[in-house]
Amino acid sequence: MTAPAGPPSPAGAGGSLAARQAELVAALVAGGPLPPGFAPEPVEAARRALLRKRAGDVARHWPLLAAGLGAGWPATFASWAGDRPTNGSLRDGWDLARELRDRGALPPLGAEELVAREAASRYDGRTTPRPRRLPAVARAGGAVAVQVAGRVRLLRPADR
């Protein structure tokens, strides 16, 4: 990432430093346009590296989802996350698993992990997941999990 050479520009000429930094961050992690004055190749390389790092973080929170996708995990995650800012590794994995479920592309291991999470916690897609207090049942991809008294049991594994 190379910035233009020369003295820094005044705040009125080209925007404030904070605004330029926000544009760069958006280009790196949220699919925003490349701000003027930056070379595209190094910014794209940094963006790909950040997506790989983010995929690794999500895989640590969602190991069965990542294992179920196997060698396709990095590409699947990168195509999903490329234009989305992160909400944290747990929520990113949850959102991806739900989207894959809705498209019918959730692997069986990911379905089992998703139903266990959905039975244990309440997550609306916008706020932090919270533990459920009442009994709950969750289903996805043929998998069924139940939570009673804070304990989650997988009643039926996903269709293989």
N, C-alpha and C positions, 0 to 999 in steps of 0.2 A: 504494500500500500504506500504509494508515494504521493505526497502532497505537493502542490505547486511550489517551485523554488522562489526565493525572495522573502522580503519581510512580510510578516503577517498583515492581512488586510484589515482595515478598520471595520468596526462592527456594522456600519452602514453599507459597505461595499461587499456584497456577496453574503450577507447574513452574519449573525453572531457565531462565535466558536461553538457555543452549545447547540445551536441549530444545525450547524454543519456536522457536529458529532452525532446528533440524533439521526440525521440523514444517512450517515455512514453505518450506524448501528442497524437502522431499518434495512439497508441494502444487505448487510451481513446476515441478519437473523430473521427478517420478516418479508423477504422478497421485494423490498422497495427498490426504486430506481437508483442507479449509480450516481452519486453526487458529482458535479463537475470538479475536475482537477485530480481525479483518481484514476490510475491505470486499471482497466477492467480485469486483466489477467491475475494480478496479485489479490485483488478483492474477491474474485471468484474462487481462487485457491483457498483463501481464508474462510470464505463462506462454506465451501465443501468440508474443510477441516472442522469447523464448528458444528456442522450437521453430523459428521461422524462421531464427534465427542458427545453430542446430544443423544444420538442413537445408542451409544454405549451406556449413558446414564439411564435412559429409559429401559434398556435391556436389563440393567441391574434391579430395577423395580418390577419389571414384567418379564422374568426369565422364561416362563413357559410360552408366552406370546412370541418372543424372539426365537426360541428354539423351534416352535411350530412353523415359523416362516423360514427357518434354516438360512441357506445362503441368500435367499431373497430378502432377509431382514433389512440390511442397509439400504437397498434400493427402495423397498416399500416405505420405510420410515422417511427417507430423504424426499420421496415424491409427495408424501403426506405433509411433512413438516416444512418444506422448502419456502412456503409463503406464509407460515404461521409463526408468530412469536411464541416463545415457550410459556407454559403455565406451570412449569415444574415437571420433573420426570414422572411422578406418579400420575398426575392429571393428563400429561401428554400421552402416556401409554393407555390410560383409560379412554381418552377421546379417540385414539387410533383404533383400539379394540372395538369400540362401539361402531365406528365408521365401517370397519371391516365386516362386522356382524351385519350391519344394515345392507352392505353390498353382497353378502353371501360369500365373503372371501376369508372369514375368520377360521384359522386352522383349529383342529380339535383341542390341542393343548391350550391355545389361546382362549377358546370357549370355556374350558374348565377354569382357567385362571380368572376370566371375566365374571363368571357366575359366582365364584367364591368371593370376589371383591364386592359384587353387587348385593350379595346376600348379607355381607358383613357391614357394609357402609352405604350411606345415602350420598349420592353425588348427582347434582343437577346439571353439570357441565359448565357451570359458571363460578361456583363457590367451592371452598375447600371441602373434601369429603368428610363426613361425620359418621361416627359409629351408630349403628341402628340400635334402638332400645327394645323394640318389639320384634317378635318372630318375623322372618321374611323368607321368601322363596324367590330364586332367580333362575332364569332359563336362557340358554343361548346354544345354538348348534347341536341341539339334542341333549346337552348337559343340563343337569338340574342340581342346584345346591339349596340347602336350607340352613337358616341360622336360628337357633333357639338358645336363649340364655347366654348369648355372646359366643357360642361355639358354632362353627360352620362345618357342615358335613356335605360332601359330594354324594348325592343320592344316585345319580346316574351319570356315567362318563359321556363325553361327547361322541357323536357318531363318527366312526373312523372309516 
